[in-house]
Amino acid sequence: MLWTADFTRYFVARAVSVFGDAMLTVAAALAVGQVYGATGVGIVLAAFMVPFLGFILFGGVFADRIGARPLMLAADLIRLAAQGVVAAAFFLGTPSMWLLIACSAISGTAAAMFQPGVNGIVPQVTSDPHRANATLRMANAIAELLGPAAAGVLFALFGAGPVYAVDAATFAISAACLAGLRVAKVAPRKSSTITDLIAGWHEFRTRTWMWSVILVWVVFGIFLFGPLIPLGAVLVSEELGASAYGWMQSAVGAGTVLGGLVALRWKPGRPLAAGAVALFGYVLMPAAIALHASLPPLLLAAGISGFSWAFWSIMWQTSVQTQVSPDVLNRVTSYEVLGSTGSLPIGQALAGPVAGVVGAERVLGTSVLVGLLGCTTLLLVPAVRRLRRAVEDPVLTY
């Protein structure tokens, strides 16, 4: 049975947390941009990302040491406080830049403590991680779709303070749900943090299927994922109007929901191979943007891209959760998250300057080529292609 009390609580916690994260990016862009301009937005967002990447490995260690639930709960409470301070500052006037940077850095550090447990806690609240991941992926897609829209409407009607207040409230709801979870307690360990980090690295590097995927993702972050958002937003908006970019993102969300529905019904015997085949469809969106496609084919490409990404994500998350021992799962996840997201800021930072020299279309054309080569590489690696679906164990609750 999927919809147990614990999974329902975790489902709500994740959905509202993702909704809050989606609001946060738009809130920073609108509220901070209004006061301190594009440079201020970049600094505040960087203040979040730097500690996130810097502390994510320690988040994995602490989650394995004391349990994912208490660490995630504490992270939510810290983010509630940080966003609440920013909300109060906007209600009272104009917050100083140092306050925005400090609160963003605190939120980034808390997110680093939260993220490793996202994988580790799923097998503890359900006996069917595959269906759970598919369900969560669909909910996340809807939250990611509604979050920016809600932030934009709130900002337009009421200003920055209410946006940050609602964002803070999402972390309060998530914390309340996590507090009610009944999951297995973690056995105490006396090993040092360095020893735990080394053990996590060992578990990560001994799984060829895992580090092979992450190496591909490092390249994707620089050449595919990084350039797509900034260059895609500019080209689509200039060519078809700002509303077209919004419709494109909506199509991505619709495709993501469809990908989750298909994954909910189908459990392939070789999940990563099936996911890699589906991932070929992801490159249709950068291809359509680079070719200046009209709106209908652009929306179709975006929908297929969202479908491909959702299906791959579910296959990947389920494989990690079921192939890695629970006592090291959070640490392994932290290495996976660091590797898969660490190169993304590089791609985002280089996209504009490189596009200024060679043209945005050529940069996105390179993205398409790299995407096709990366998916082919995944299928050529025997450890990835041959990985079998693990037998899912019964949920452990107390």
FIVEX-284369 format. One record per residue (C-alpha): residue number from 1; residue in one letter; z, y, x. Coordinates in nm, 3 decimals. Example, Ala and Ser with C-alpha at 12.3 -4.5 7.8 and 13.67 -1.06 7.14 Angstrom:
+-----+------+---------+---------+---------+
| seq | type |       Z |       Y |       X |
+-----+------+---------+---------+---------+
|   1 |    A |   0.780 |  -0.450 |   1.230 |
|   2 |    S |   0.714 |  -0.106 |   1.367 |
+-----+------+---------+---------+---------+
% end
This chain:
+-----+------+---------+---------+---------+
| seq | type |       Z |       Y |       X |
+-----+------+---------+---------+---------+
|   1 |    M |   0.000 |   0.000 |   0.000 |
|   2 |    L |  -0.105 |   0.336 |   0.145 |
|   3 |    W |   0.082 |   0.587 |  -0.070 |
|   4 |    T |   0.438 |   0.502 |   0.021 |
|   5 |    A |   0.703 |   0.773 |   0.001 |
|   6 |    D |   0.698 |   0.820 |   0.379 |
|   7 |    F |   0.319 |   0.843 |   0.401 |
|   8 |    T |   0.312 |   1.090 |   0.110 |
|   9 |    R |   0.563 |   1.313 |   0.290 |
|  10 |    Y |   0.367 |   1.291 |   0.612 |
|  11 |    F |   0.042 |   1.359 |   0.427 |
|  12 |    V |   0.184 |   1.680 |   0.280 |
|  13 |    A |   0.332 |   1.780 |   0.617 |
|  14 |    R |   0.000 |   1.740 |   0.796 |
|  15 |    A |  -0.208 |   1.905 |   0.524 |
|  16 |    V |   0.005 |   2.220 |   0.505 |
|  17 |    S |   0.043 |   2.232 |   0.884 |
|  18 |    V |  -0.335 |   2.220 |   0.934 |
|  19 |    F |  -0.372 |   2.481 |   0.661 |
|  20 |    G |  -0.131 |   2.704 |   0.852 |
|  21 |    D |  -0.312 |   2.648 |   1.181 |
|  22 |    A |  -0.642 |   2.735 |   1.016 |
|  23 |    M |  -0.489 |   3.055 |   0.878 |
|  24 |    L |  -0.343 |   3.146 |   1.215 |
|  25 |    T |  -0.676 |   3.185 |   1.397 |
|  26 |    V |  -0.816 |   3.412 |   1.126 |
|  27 |    A |  -0.489 |   3.604 |   1.100 |
|  28 |    A |  -0.495 |   3.674 |   1.473 |
|  29 |    A |  -0.860 |   3.777 |   1.464 |
|  30 |    L |  -0.815 |   4.014 |   1.170 |
|  31 |    A |  -0.465 |   4.151 |   1.220 |
|  32 |    V |  -0.455 |   4.175 |   1.598 |
|  33 |    G |  -0.819 |   4.285 |   1.613 |
|  34 |    Q |  -0.749 |   4.572 |   1.376 |
|  35 |    V |  -0.478 |   4.706 |   1.606 |
|  36 |    Y |  -0.577 |   4.603 |   1.959 |
|  37 |    G |  -0.947 |   4.514 |   1.929 |
|  38 |    A |  -1.137 |   4.211 |   2.052 |
|  39 |    T |  -0.960 |   4.218 |   2.389 |
|  40 |    G |  -0.623 |   4.195 |   2.218 |
|  41 |    V |  -0.741 |   3.901 |   2.007 |
|  42 |    G |  -0.857 |   3.719 |   2.319 |
|  43 |    I |  -0.528 |   3.778 |   2.497 |
|  44 |    V |  -0.318 |   3.661 |   2.201 |
|  45 |    L |  -0.527 |   3.346 |   2.151 |
|  46 |    A |  -0.513 |   3.274 |   2.524 |
|  47 |    A |  -0.137 |   3.319 |   2.514 |
|  48 |    F |  -0.130 |   3.029 |   2.267 |
|  49 |    M |  -0.375 |   2.800 |   2.446 |
|  50 |    V |  -0.237 |   2.829 |   2.801 |
|  51 |    P |   0.114 |   2.698 |   2.724 |
|  52 |    F |  -0.032 |   2.444 |   2.483 |
|  53 |    L |  -0.240 |   2.288 |   2.760 |
|  54 |    G |   0.038 |   2.337 |   3.014 |
|  55 |    F |   0.309 |   2.158 |   2.816 |
|  56 |    I |   0.115 |   1.896 |   2.618 |
|  57 |    L |   0.196 |   1.618 |   2.868 |
|  58 |    F |   0.568 |   1.694 |   2.844 |
|  59 |    G |   0.535 |   1.683 |   2.465 |
|  60 |    G |   0.416 |   1.324 |   2.499 |
|  61 |    V |   0.707 |   1.234 |   2.726 |
|  62 |    F |   0.969 |   1.387 |   2.495 |
|  63 |    A |   0.812 |   1.230 |   2.185 |
|  64 |    D |   0.834 |   0.885 |   2.344 |
|  65 |    R |   1.187 |   0.958 |   2.463 |
|  66 |    I |   1.351 |   1.095 |   2.147 |
|  67 |    G |   1.092 |   1.005 |   1.883 |
|  68 |    A |   0.795 |   1.191 |   1.739 |
|  69 |    R |   0.963 |   1.296 |   1.414 |
|  70 |    P |   1.254 |   1.500 |   1.556 |
|  71 |    L |   1.027 |   1.667 |   1.811 |
|  72 |    M |   0.768 |   1.757 |   1.547 |
|  73 |    L |   1.044 |   1.881 |   1.317 |
|  74 |    A |   1.185 |   2.105 |   1.591 |
|  75 |    A |   0.835 |   2.234 |   1.672 |
|  76 |    D |   0.779 |   2.329 |   1.308 |
|  77 |    L |   1.110 |   2.516 |   1.294 |
|  78 |    I |   1.026 |   2.706 |   1.615 |
|  79 |    R |   0.684 |   2.803 |   1.480 |
|  80 |    L |   0.845 |   2.906 |   1.152 |
|  81 |    A |   1.070 |   3.144 |   1.345 |
|  82 |    A |   0.789 |   3.278 |   1.569 |
|  83 |    Q |   0.550 |   3.346 |   1.281 |
|  84 |    G |   0.834 |   3.489 |   1.075 |
|  85 |    V |   0.909 |   3.742 |   1.350 |
|  86 |    V |   0.544 |   3.849 |   1.362 |
|  87 |    A |   0.534 |   3.879 |   0.983 |
|  88 |    A |   0.846 |   4.097 |   0.984 |
|  89 |    A |   0.702 |   4.313 |   1.262 |
|  90 |    F |   0.385 |   4.376 |   1.060 |
|  91 |    F |   0.589 |   4.453 |   0.748 |
|  92 |    L |   0.790 |   4.709 |   0.945 |
|  93 |    G |   0.495 |   4.872 |   1.119 |
|  94 |    T |   0.273 |   4.788 |   1.415 |
|  95 |    P |   0.404 |   4.511 |   1.644 |
|  96 |    S |   0.381 |   4.568 |   2.016 |
|  97 |    M |   0.135 |   4.369 |   2.220 |
|  98 |    W |   0.411 |   4.201 |   2.419 |
|  99 |    L |   0.573 |   4.075 |   2.098 |
| 100 |    L |   0.245 |   3.924 |   1.978 |
| 101 |    I |   0.187 |   3.761 |   2.316 |
| 102 |    A |   0.542 |   3.624 |   2.332 |
| 103 |    C |   0.532 |   3.478 |   1.980 |
| 104 |    S |   0.188 |   3.332 |   2.040 |
| 105 |    A |   0.309 |   3.167 |   2.363 |
| 106 |    I |   0.615 |   3.027 |   2.182 |
| 107 |    S |   0.390 |   2.888 |   1.908 |
| 108 |    G |   0.158 |   2.733 |   2.167 |
| 109 |    T |   0.449 |   2.564 |   2.342 |
| 110 |    A |   0.580 |   2.432 |   2.011 |
| 111 |    A |   0.233 |   2.304 |   1.921 |
| 112 |    A |   0.229 |   2.114 |   2.253 |
| 113 |    M |   0.551 |   1.943 |   2.145 |
| 114 |    F |   0.409 |   1.869 |   1.799 |
| 115 |    Q |   0.060 |   1.740 |   1.875 |
| 116 |    P |   0.132 |   1.413 |   2.064 |
| 117 |    G |   0.336 |   1.283 |   1.772 |
| 118 |    V |   0.047 |   1.328 |   1.528 |
| 119 |    N |  -0.097 |   0.998 |   1.651 |
| 120 |    G |   0.233 |   0.826 |   1.723 |
| 121 |    I |   0.388 |   0.870 |   1.381 |
| 122 |    V |   0.098 |   0.737 |   1.170 |
| 123 |    P |   0.160 |   0.365 |   1.244 |
| 124 |    Q |   0.526 |   0.422 |   1.154 |
| 125 |    V |   0.457 |   0.552 |   0.801 |
| 126 |    T |   0.179 |   0.315 |   0.692 |
| 127 |    S |   0.066 |  -0.043 |   0.739 |
| 128 |    D |  -0.300 |   0.064 |   0.723 |
| 129 |    P |  -0.365 |   0.329 |   0.994 |
| 130 |    H |  -0.740 |   0.319 |   0.935 |
| 131 |    R |  -0.720 |   0.421 |   0.568 |
| 132 |    A |  -0.439 |   0.662 |   0.650 |
| 133 |    N |  -0.651 |   0.839 |   0.912 |
| 134 |    A |  -0.946 |   0.859 |   0.673 |
| 135 |    T |  -0.725 |   1.010 |   0.403 |
| 136 |    L |  -0.567 |   1.256 |   0.645 |
| 137 |    R |  -0.909 |   1.354 |   0.782 |
| 138 |    M |  -1.033 |   1.446 |   0.435 |
| 139 |    A |  -0.718 |   1.645 |   0.360 |
| 140 |    N |  -0.746 |   1.823 |   0.695 |
| 141 |    A |  -1.108 |   1.913 |   0.622 |
| 142 |    I |  -1.010 |   2.073 |   0.293 |
| 143 |    A |  -0.718 |   2.255 |   0.459 |
| 144 |    E |  -0.942 |   2.381 |   0.739 |
| 145 |    L |  -1.185 |   2.505 |   0.475 |
| 146 |    L |  -0.928 |   2.679 |   0.257 |
| 147 |    G |  -0.704 |   2.818 |   0.533 |
| 148 |    P |  -0.944 |   3.078 |   0.674 |
| 149 |    A |  -1.052 |   3.182 |   0.323 |
| 150 |    A |  -0.691 |   3.226 |   0.214 |
| 151 |    A |  -0.611 |   3.427 |   0.526 |
| 152 |    G |  -0.909 |   3.653 |   0.468 |
| 153 |    V |  -0.824 |   3.719 |   0.104 |
| 154 |    L |  -0.455 |   3.780 |   0.176 |
| 155 |    F |  -0.539 |   4.018 |   0.458 |
| 156 |    A |  -0.788 |   4.211 |   0.246 |
| 157 |    L |  -0.545 |   4.246 |  -0.046 |
| 158 |    F |  -0.204 |   4.279 |   0.118 |
| 159 |    G |  -0.244 |   4.324 |   0.494 |
| 160 |    A |  -0.125 |   4.127 |   0.796 |
| 161 |    G |   0.243 |   4.080 |   0.702 |
| 162 |    P |   0.186 |   3.850 |   0.403 |
| 163 |    V |  -0.069 |   3.643 |   0.598 |
| 164 |    Y |   0.183 |   3.565 |   0.871 |
| 165 |    A |   0.458 |   3.512 |   0.609 |
| 166 |    V |   0.250 |   3.248 |   0.428 |
| 167 |    D |   0.163 |   3.092 |   0.762 |
| 168 |    A |   0.534 |   3.070 |   0.845 |
| 169 |    A |   0.600 |   2.913 |   0.504 |
| 170 |    T |   0.355 |   2.630 |   0.578 |
| 171 |    F |   0.566 |   2.530 |   0.878 |
| 172 |    A |   0.878 |   2.537 |   0.660 |
| 173 |    I |   0.714 |   2.298 |   0.412 |
| 174 |    S |   0.597 |   2.071 |   0.693 |
| 175 |    A |   0.947 |   2.066 |   0.844 |
| 176 |    A |   1.103 |   1.977 |   0.507 |
| 177 |    C |   0.862 |   1.684 |   0.466 |
| 178 |    L |   0.918 |   1.558 |   0.820 |
| 179 |    A |   1.296 |   1.580 |   0.772 |
| 180 |    G |   1.266 |   1.330 |   0.487 |
| 181 |    L |   1.076 |   1.064 |   0.682 |
| 182 |    R |   1.244 |   0.731 |   0.751 |
| 183 |    V |   1.095 |   0.590 |   1.070 |
| 184 |    A |   1.209 |   0.356 |   1.344 |
| 185 |    K |   1.453 |   0.502 |   1.593 |
| 186 |    V |   1.354 |   0.519 |   1.957 |
| 187 |    A |   1.554 |   0.315 |   2.206 |
| 188 |    P |   1.713 |   0.546 |   2.467 |
| 189 |    R |   1.566 |   0.546 |   2.818 |
| 190 |    K |   1.715 |   0.663 |   3.144 |
| 191 |    S |   1.392 |   0.714 |   3.337 |
| 192 |    S |   1.305 |   1.057 |   3.473 |
| 193 |    T |   1.039 |   1.285 |   3.329 |
| 194 |    I |   0.816 |   1.232 |   3.634 |
| 195 |    T |   0.851 |   0.855 |   3.598 |
| 196 |    D |   0.755 |   0.878 |   3.232 |
| 197 |    L |   0.454 |   1.097 |   3.313 |
| 198 |    I |   0.336 |   0.847 |   3.575 |
| 199 |    A |   0.383 |   0.559 |   3.332 |
| 200 |    G |   0.182 |   0.743 |   3.068 |
| 201 |    W |  -0.095 |   0.813 |   3.316 |
| 202 |    H |  -0.101 |   0.445 |   3.416 |
| 203 |    E |  -0.137 |   0.338 |   3.054 |
| 204 |    F |  -0.415 |   0.591 |   3.007 |
| 205 |    R |  -0.619 |   0.511 |   3.317 |
| 206 |    T |  -0.599 |   0.132 |   3.270 |
| 207 |    R |  -0.789 |   0.162 |   2.943 |
| 208 |    T |  -1.152 |   0.206 |   3.046 |
| 209 |    W |  -1.265 |   0.269 |   2.689 |
| 210 |    M |  -1.025 |   0.560 |   2.662 |
| 211 |    W |  -1.088 |   0.749 |   2.984 |
| 212 |    S |  -1.462 |   0.692 |   2.950 |
| 213 |    V |  -1.461 |   0.871 |   2.615 |
| 214 |    I |  -1.245 |   1.153 |   2.754 |
| 215 |    L |  -1.481 |   1.206 |   3.048 |
| 216 |    V |  -1.766 |   1.246 |   2.801 |
| 217 |    W |  -1.548 |   1.485 |   2.601 |
| 218 |    V |  -1.482 |   1.701 |   2.907 |
| 219 |    V |  -1.858 |   1.748 |   2.942 |
| 220 |    F |  -1.893 |   1.803 |   2.567 |
| 221 |    G |  -1.626 |   2.073 |   2.577 |
| 222 |    I |  -1.824 |   2.277 |   2.830 |
| 223 |    F |  -2.180 |   2.217 |   2.707 |
| 224 |    L |  -2.156 |   2.122 |   2.338 |
| 225 |    F |  -1.833 |   2.211 |   2.156 |
| 226 |    G |  -1.758 |   2.527 |   2.354 |
| 227 |    P |  -2.088 |   2.714 |   2.301 |
| 228 |    L |  -2.143 |   2.602 |   1.941 |
| 229 |    I |  -1.894 |   2.825 |   1.759 |
| 230 |    P |  -1.947 |   3.161 |   1.934 |
| 231 |    L |  -2.325 |   3.130 |   1.968 |
| 232 |    G |  -2.370 |   2.966 |   1.630 |
| 233 |    A |  -2.179 |   3.242 |   1.455 |
| 234 |    V |  -2.392 |   3.513 |   1.621 |
| 235 |    L |  -2.732 |   3.350 |   1.568 |
| 236 |    V |  -2.675 |   3.242 |   1.209 |
| 237 |    S |  -2.521 |   3.574 |   1.108 |
| 238 |    E |  -2.802 |   3.775 |   1.266 |
| 239 |    E |  -3.076 |   3.552 |   1.129 |
| 240 |    L |  -2.948 |   3.468 |   0.779 |
| 241 |    G |  -2.650 |   3.697 |   0.721 |
| 242 |    A |  -2.275 |   3.656 |   0.748 |
| 243 |    S |  -2.253 |   3.471 |   0.417 |
| 244 |    A |  -2.488 |   3.202 |   0.551 |
| 245 |    Y |  -2.242 |   3.125 |   0.829 |
| 246 |    G |  -1.971 |   3.081 |   0.568 |
| 247 |    W |  -2.193 |   2.846 |   0.368 |
| 248 |    M |  -2.266 |   2.652 |   0.686 |
| 249 |    Q |  -1.895 |   2.602 |   0.750 |
| 250 |    S |  -1.852 |   2.492 |   0.389 |
| 251 |    A |  -2.129 |   2.235 |   0.440 |
| 252 |    V |  -1.947 |   2.107 |   0.747 |
| 253 |    G |  -1.634 |   2.068 |   0.536 |
| 254 |    A |  -1.821 |   1.883 |   0.262 |
| 255 |    G |  -1.973 |   1.648 |   0.519 |
| 256 |    T |  -1.630 |   1.588 |   0.669 |
| 257 |    V |  -1.492 |   1.483 |   0.331 |
| 258 |    L |  -1.788 |   1.247 |   0.281 |
| 259 |    G |  -1.734 |   1.099 |   0.628 |
| 260 |    G |  -1.372 |   1.036 |   0.541 |
| 261 |    L |  -1.470 |   0.864 |   0.215 |
| 262 |    V |  -1.712 |   0.633 |   0.395 |
| 263 |    A |  -1.451 |   0.550 |   0.661 |
| 264 |    L |  -1.201 |   0.484 |   0.384 |
| 265 |    R |  -1.428 |   0.210 |   0.251 |
| 266 |    W |  -1.566 |   0.065 |   0.576 |
| 267 |    K |  -1.375 |  -0.080 |   0.870 |
| 268 |    P |  -1.635 |  -0.173 |   1.133 |
| 269 |    G |  -1.549 |  -0.455 |   1.371 |
| 270 |    R |  -1.644 |  -0.236 |   1.668 |
| 271 |    P |  -1.511 |   0.105 |   1.565 |
| 272 |    L |  -1.606 |   0.310 |   1.870 |
| 273 |    A |  -1.959 |   0.171 |   1.876 |
| 274 |    A |  -2.002 |   0.258 |   1.508 |
| 275 |    G |  -1.847 |   0.600 |   1.568 |
| 276 |    A |  -2.077 |   0.671 |   1.864 |
| 277 |    V |  -2.385 |   0.584 |   1.657 |
| 278 |    A |  -2.268 |   0.819 |   1.381 |
| 279 |    L |  -2.197 |   1.091 |   1.638 |
| 280 |    F |  -2.569 |   1.128 |   1.711 |
| 281 |    G |  -2.584 |   1.322 |   1.386 |
| 282 |    Y |  -2.350 |   1.588 |   1.523 |
| 283 |    V |  -2.626 |   1.744 |   1.736 |
| 284 |    L |  -2.834 |   1.831 |   1.428 |
| 285 |    M |  -2.634 |   2.147 |   1.370 |
| 286 |    P |  -2.682 |   2.307 |   1.715 |
| 287 |    A |  -3.046 |   2.195 |   1.696 |
| 288 |    A |  -3.097 |   2.364 |   1.358 |
| 289 |    I |  -2.931 |   2.684 |   1.482 |
| 290 |    A |  -3.137 |   2.691 |   1.803 |
| 291 |    L |  -3.459 |   2.642 |   1.603 |
| 292 |    H |  -3.367 |   2.923 |   1.361 |
| 293 |    A |  -3.385 |   2.687 |   1.063 |
| 294 |    S |  -3.383 |   2.835 |   0.714 |
| 295 |    L |  -3.069 |   2.797 |   0.504 |
| 296 |    P |  -3.140 |   2.463 |   0.324 |
| 297 |    P |  -3.212 |   2.257 |   0.640 |
| 298 |    L |  -2.929 |   2.435 |   0.819 |
| 299 |    L |  -2.683 |   2.333 |   0.546 |
| 300 |    L |  -2.813 |   1.975 |   0.555 |
| 301 |    A |  -2.771 |   1.962 |   0.933 |
| 302 |    A |  -2.420 |   2.107 |   0.904 |
| 303 |    G |  -2.324 |   1.851 |   0.642 |
| 304 |    I |  -2.449 |   1.563 |   0.857 |
| 305 |    S |  -2.266 |   1.712 |   1.155 |
| 306 |    G |  -1.940 |   1.723 |   0.960 |
| 307 |    F |  -1.992 |   1.365 |   0.841 |
| 308 |    S |  -2.057 |   1.245 |   1.197 |
| 309 |    W |  -1.753 |   1.422 |   1.338 |
| 310 |    A |  -1.519 |   1.292 |   1.066 |
| 311 |    F |  -1.636 |   0.933 |   1.098 |
| 312 |    W |  -1.604 |   0.937 |   1.478 |
| 313 |    S |  -1.261 |   1.100 |   1.462 |
| 314 |    I |  -1.125 |   0.834 |   1.228 |
| 315 |    M |  -1.263 |   0.550 |   1.442 |
| 316 |    W |  -1.114 |   0.711 |   1.754 |
| 317 |    Q |  -0.770 |   0.790 |   1.615 |
| 318 |    T |  -0.730 |   0.446 |   1.462 |
| 319 |    S |  -0.835 |   0.280 |   1.789 |
| 320 |    V |  -0.581 |   0.481 |   1.989 |
| 321 |    Q |  -0.301 |   0.414 |   1.739 |
| 322 |    T |  -0.363 |   0.039 |   1.718 |
| 323 |    Q |  -0.464 |  -0.039 |   2.077 |
| 324 |    V |  -0.177 |   0.138 |   2.255 |
| 325 |    S |   0.182 |   0.013 |   2.257 |
| 326 |    P |   0.411 |   0.227 |   2.037 |
| 327 |    D |   0.656 |   0.295 |   2.321 |
| 328 |    V |   0.390 |   0.484 |   2.522 |
| 329 |    L |   0.160 |   0.600 |   2.244 |
| 330 |    N |   0.276 |   0.962 |   2.244 |
| 331 |    R |   0.237 |   0.996 |   2.621 |
| 332 |    V |  -0.109 |   0.840 |   2.615 |
| 333 |    T |  -0.201 |   1.072 |   2.328 |
| 334 |    S |  -0.090 |   1.374 |   2.532 |
| 335 |    Y |  -0.327 |   1.279 |   2.815 |
| 336 |    E |  -0.603 |   1.220 |   2.559 |
| 337 |    V |  -0.548 |   1.560 |   2.395 |
| 338 |    L |  -0.533 |   1.741 |   2.731 |
| 339 |    G |  -0.854 |   1.580 |   2.848 |
| 340 |    S |  -1.043 |   1.631 |   2.525 |
| 341 |    T |  -0.945 |   1.998 |   2.472 |
| 342 |    G |  -0.887 |   2.128 |   2.825 |
| 343 |    S |  -1.253 |   2.203 |   2.895 |
| 344 |    L |  -1.318 |   2.372 |   2.560 |
| 345 |    P |  -1.203 |   2.721 |   2.671 |
| 346 |    I |  -1.439 |   2.695 |   2.970 |
| 347 |    G |  -1.735 |   2.634 |   2.742 |
| 348 |    Q |  -1.630 |   2.915 |   2.510 |
| 349 |    A |  -1.586 |   3.159 |   2.798 |
| 350 |    L |  -1.919 |   3.074 |   2.963 |
| 351 |    A |  -2.128 |   3.062 |   2.646 |
| 352 |    G |  -2.174 |   3.438 |   2.608 |
| 353 |    P |  -2.253 |   3.529 |   2.969 |
| 354 |    V |  -2.492 |   3.235 |   3.015 |
| 355 |    A |  -2.663 |   3.309 |   2.684 |
| 356 |    G |  -2.710 |   3.668 |   2.800 |
| 357 |    V |  -2.908 |   3.542 |   3.097 |
| 358 |    V |  -3.112 |   3.250 |   2.956 |
| 359 |    G |  -3.086 |   3.308 |   2.581 |
| 360 |    A |  -2.860 |   3.154 |   2.318 |
| 361 |    E |  -3.136 |   2.921 |   2.199 |
| 362 |    R |  -3.168 |   2.760 |   2.540 |
| 363 |    V |  -2.792 |   2.718 |   2.570 |
| 364 |    L |  -2.779 |   2.542 |   2.233 |
| 365 |    G |  -3.086 |   2.339 |   2.325 |
| 366 |    T |  -2.893 |   2.219 |   2.629 |
| 367 |    S |  -2.604 |   2.138 |   2.394 |
| 368 |    V |  -2.834 |   1.911 |   2.193 |
| 369 |    L |  -2.957 |   1.732 |   2.505 |
| 370 |    V |  -2.602 |   1.686 |   2.639 |
| 371 |    G |  -2.489 |   1.558 |   2.300 |
| 372 |    L |  -2.762 |   1.295 |   2.287 |
| 373 |    L |  -2.696 |   1.186 |   2.646 |
| 374 |    G |  -2.321 |   1.172 |   2.583 |
| 375 |    C |  -2.354 |   0.952 |   2.275 |
| 376 |    T |  -2.594 |   0.725 |   2.462 |
| 377 |    T |  -2.344 |   0.704 |   2.749 |
| 378 |    L |  -2.070 |   0.596 |   2.508 |
| 379 |    L |  -2.286 |   0.310 |   2.385 |
| 380 |    L |  -2.382 |   0.207 |   2.740 |
| 381 |    V |  -2.018 |   0.170 |   2.852 |
| 382 |    P |  -1.926 |  -0.193 |   2.776 |
| 383 |    A |  -1.556 |  -0.117 |   2.725 |
| 384 |    V |  -1.643 |   0.139 |   2.457 |
| 385 |    R |  -1.923 |  -0.055 |   2.292 |
| 386 |    R |  -1.734 |  -0.386 |   2.278 |
| 387 |    L |  -1.390 |  -0.261 |   2.174 |
| 388 |    R |  -1.285 |  -0.465 |   1.871 |
| 389 |    R |  -1.084 |  -0.341 |   1.578 |
| 390 |    A |  -0.717 |  -0.433 |   1.630 |
| 391 |    V |  -0.515 |  -0.618 |   1.372 |
| 392 |    E |  -0.291 |  -0.360 |   1.207 |
| 393 |    D |   0.079 |  -0.442 |   1.208 |
| 394 |    P |   0.311 |  -0.390 |   0.912 |
| 395 |    V |   0.477 |  -0.049 |   0.898 |
| 396 |    L |   0.822 |  -0.024 |   1.052 |
| 397 |    T |   1.059 |   0.184 |   0.841 |
| 398 |    Y |   1.432 |   0.198 |   0.799 |
+-----+------+---------+---------+---------+
% end
